[in-house]
Amino acid sequence: MDEIMNFTIREEERQVLELTRRICEEHVVPQRAELDEKEEYPYKILEKFKEAQIPAAMYPVEYGGLGLRPFINALLAETISEYCLGVSTAFAATKLGALPIELGGTEEQKRKYLPSFASGEKIGAFALSEPNAGSDVPNLSTVAEKRGDRYILNGVKQWISNAGVADVYTIFALTDKAKGPRGMSCFIVEKGTKGLSFGKLENKMGIRCSHTRQVILEDVEVPEENLVGLKPNKGFIHALLTLNASRPAVAASAVGLATGAYKEALKYTRQRQQFGRHIINFQAVQHMLAEMLTRIEASRLLAYRAARYAEFGHPETAKFSAIAKYYASETAVFVANQALQLHGGYGFTKDYPIEKMYRDAKILTIYEGTSQIQLNEIGAYIIKEAGLLK
Ligand SMILES: Cc1cc2nc3c(=O)[nH]c(=O)nc-3n(C[C@H](O)[C@H](O)[C@H](O)COP(=O)(O)OP(=O)(O)OC[C@H]3O[C@@H](n4cnc5c(N)ncnc54)[C@H](O)[C@@H]3O)c2cc1C
């Protein structure tokens, strides 16, 4: 078998995943409804992950990590999301913030920042989106003006996961407006820097324990050492590399959520009786479960394939990341909807976890590129491969 398509999980990865699962069962399951209700950031759960060295699983040994394969990022996202997509998003947003440094930073930048992410000591955030530049990333308007050996940043970033709680931000800004997106650069900005502030906590429909805020930059001054890679106008590449590496993990987290919802549906249909039978015995119900399971298994294969392509730097990484992210996130919404349906009226209440899973699932088709944007990207590959590009 092609090594890339070998999804066998290694012993040391299995141990990390088992430990993560145990923490989720002991700490996430009992707390998730309350964290969601109160919009409370999951500090205590992240602390448990830190104590168990789970963040270290995502980094190379030279930067304080355990040196596992990058595949572990997808596997961790899948595992945690099975229990709570909010906790999973809060946890994964640090890695998202770290990726531009890991993929585009200088050795010195990597040594300065990555070990504190790996130890779980610092929380990170990735700030690309803006009020008028969501799907339309090239419409970015945050600017970074060079003054001597410093850059002055001005602008507003929208929908930033971990904003306000994060210690370190990777922020995208234009260093050469005339070049449009090719004139974009990525900067490392630490919390506490003068002029850096945050908007109100967004009152969201789902993933409510994951905090989302604006990042506001008013004459934020950073030394040029904080320019990722030290070369200006490389931000577009850093953003693309980051999204190629992170989208498979988002696809995997969709697989996780869908698996959690499927398990809830299975549990409920085995215990609920109507017409004198457990409802799982109705063939129509079995068909619903079968459709859910089939789509989950297909999504898992796509997510793993994309994750392995990203790890190996395969030329089709971007295409398969888009395919996996699109299909898995739509599957999560489909499965959560069917699972709630199988709970009947009880599913519509907060008495069962499926209600929260249903609300949480929707973000998967929006963040890190909407479903339509994934389809645009897949379409662009179809056109290119058909030789129709001029
Ligand atoms: C909870 C949450 C957390 C987030 N976390 C982060 C984060 O940590 N960092 C970060 O940088 N961003 C983050 N985002 C931003 C997220 O990536 C954007 O919301 C997303 O890319 C969509 O942008 P938008 O909201 O501006 O929607 P728009 O781009 O305005 O899209 C609106 C609709 O138009 C469609 N559309 C737009 N353009 C096209 C087109 N060309 N073809 C077809 N359809 C199109 C879209 O698919 C969508 O249905 C987060 C968002 C949310 C809600």
The ligand as an SDF file (V2000), in Angstrom:
LIG
                    3D

 53 58  0  0  0  0  0  0  0  0999 V2000
  -17.0790   31.1440   15.2680 C   0  0  0  0  0  0  0  0  0  0  0  0
  -16.1100   31.6040   14.2250 C   0  0  0  0  0  0  0  0  0  0  0  0
  -14.7430   31.4580   14.4490 C   0  0  0  0  0  0  0  0  0  0  0  0
  -13.8170   31.9050   13.5030 C   0  0  0  0  0  0  0  0  0  0  0  0
  -12.4840   31.8430   13.7650 N   0  0  0  0  0  0  0  0  0  0  0  0
  -11.6100   32.4870   12.9390 C   0  0  0  0  0  0  0  0  0  0  0  0
  -10.2240   32.6120   13.3060 C   0  0  0  0  0  0  0  0  0  0  0  0
   -9.7770   32.1020   14.3320 O   0  0  0  0  0  0  0  0  0  0  0  0
   -9.4070   33.3190   12.4760 N   0  0  0  0  0  0  0  0  0  0  0  0
   -9.8400   33.8910   11.3300 C   0  0  0  0  0  0  0  0  0  0  0  0
   -9.0470   34.5270   10.6350 O   0  0  0  0  0  0  0  0  0  0  0  0
  -11.1610   33.7790   10.9580 N   0  0  0  0  0  0  0  0  0  0  0  0
  -12.0410   33.1000   11.7340 C   0  0  0  0  0  0  0  0  0  0  0  0
  -13.3710   33.0010   11.3770 N   0  0  0  0  0  0  0  0  0  0  0  0
  -13.8190   33.6330   10.1400 C   0  0  0  0  0  0  0  0  0  0  0  0
  -14.3330   32.6590    9.0910 C   0  0  0  0  0  0  0  0  0  0  0  0
  -13.2640   32.0020    8.4710 O   0  0  0  0  0  0  0  0  0  0  0  0
  -15.2240   33.4510    8.1270 C   0  0  0  0  0  0  0  0  0  0  0  0
  -16.4230   33.7280    8.8190 O   0  0  0  0  0  0  0  0  0  0  0  0
  -15.5130   32.7080    6.8520 C   0  0  0  0  0  0  0  0  0  0  0  0
  -14.3520   32.6050    6.0740 O   0  0  0  0  0  0  0  0  0  0  0  0
  -16.6130   33.3890    6.0240 C   0  0  0  0  0  0  0  0  0  0  0  0
  -16.4130   34.7620    5.9000 O   0  0  0  0  0  0  0  0  0  0  0  0
  -17.6270   35.7740    6.2030 P   0  0  0  0  0  0  0  0  0  0  0  0
  -18.1540   35.4180    7.5400 O   0  0  0  0  0  0  0  0  0  0  0  0
  -17.1340   37.1460    5.9820 O   0  0  0  0  0  0  0  0  0  0  0  0
  -18.7320   35.4000    5.1330 O   0  0  0  0  0  0  0  0  0  0  0  0
  -18.8110   35.9670    3.6340 P   0  0  0  0  0  0  0  0  0  0  0  0
  -17.5010   35.8080    2.9730 O   0  0  0  0  0  0  0  0  0  0  0  0
  -19.4420   37.3000    3.6440 O   0  0  0  0  0  0  0  0  0  0  0  0
  -19.8340   34.9230    2.9830 O   0  0  0  0  0  0  0  0  0  0  0  0
  -21.2490   35.0560    3.0600 C   0  0  0  0  0  0  0  0  0  0  0  0
  -21.8570   33.9910    2.1470 C   0  0  0  0  0  0  0  0  0  0  0  0
  -21.4860   34.2530    0.7860 O   0  0  0  0  0  0  0  0  0  0  0  0
  -20.8640   33.1020    0.2190 C   0  0  0  0  0  0  0  0  0  0  0  0
  -19.8270   33.5340   -0.7070 N   0  0  0  0  0  0  0  0  0  0  0  0
  -18.9020   34.4980   -0.5350 C   0  0  0  0  0  0  0  0  0  0  0  0
  -18.0940   34.5840   -1.6060 N   0  0  0  0  0  0  0  0  0  0  0  0
  -18.5240   33.6290   -2.4740 C   0  0  0  0  0  0  0  0  0  0  0  0
  -18.0960   33.2070   -3.7680 C   0  0  0  0  0  0  0  0  0  0  0  0
  -17.0380   33.7650   -4.3740 N   0  0  0  0  0  0  0  0  0  0  0  0
  -18.7560   32.1840   -4.3570 N   0  0  0  0  0  0  0  0  0  0  0  0
  -19.8160   31.5910   -3.7300 C   0  0  0  0  0  0  0  0  0  0  0  0
  -20.2630   31.9530   -2.5240 N   0  0  0  0  0  0  0  0  0  0  0  0
  -19.6130   32.9470   -1.9000 C   0  0  0  0  0  0  0  0  0  0  0  0
  -20.2820   32.3560    1.4330 C   0  0  0  0  0  0  0  0  0  0  0  0
  -20.0660   30.9890    1.1430 O   0  0  0  0  0  0  0  0  0  0  0  0
  -21.3470   32.5790    2.4820 C   0  0  0  0  0  0  0  0  0  0  0  0
  -22.3790   31.6540    2.2940 O   0  0  0  0  0  0  0  0  0  0  0  0
  -14.2940   32.4890   12.2950 C   0  0  0  0  0  0  0  0  0  0  0  0
  -15.6720   32.6210   12.0790 C   0  0  0  0  0  0  0  0  0  0  0  0
  -16.5780   32.2150   13.0260 C   0  0  0  0  0  0  0  0  0  0  0  0
  -18.0500   32.4300   12.7800 C   0  0  0  0  0  0  0  0  0  0  0  0
  1  2  1  0
  2  3  1  0
  2 52  2  0
  3  4  2  0
  4  5  1  0
  4 50  1  0
  5  6  2  0
  6  7  1  0
  6 13  1  0
  7  8  2  0
  7  9  1  0
  9 10  1  0
 10 11  2  0
 10 12  1  0
 12 13  2  0
 13 14  1  0
 14 15  1  0
 14 50  1  0
 15 16  1  0
 16 17  1  0
 16 18  1  0
 18 19  1  0
 18 20  1  0
 20 21  1  0
 20 22  1  0
 22 23  1  0
 23 24  1  0
 24 25  2  0
 24 26  1  0
 24 27  1  0
 27 28  1  0
 28 29  2  0
 28 30  1  0
 28 31  1  0
 31 32  1  0
 32 33  1  0
 33 34  1  0
 33 48  1  0
 34 35  1  0
 35 36  1  0
 35 46  1  0
 36 37  1  0
 36 45  1  0
 37 38  2  0
 38 39  1  0
 39 40  1  0
 39 45  2  0
 40 41  1  0
 40 42  2  0
 42 43  1  0
 43 44  2  0
 44 45  1  0
 46 47  1  0
 46 48  1  0
 48 49  1  0
 50 51  2  0
 51 52  1  0
 52 53  1  0
M  END
$$$$
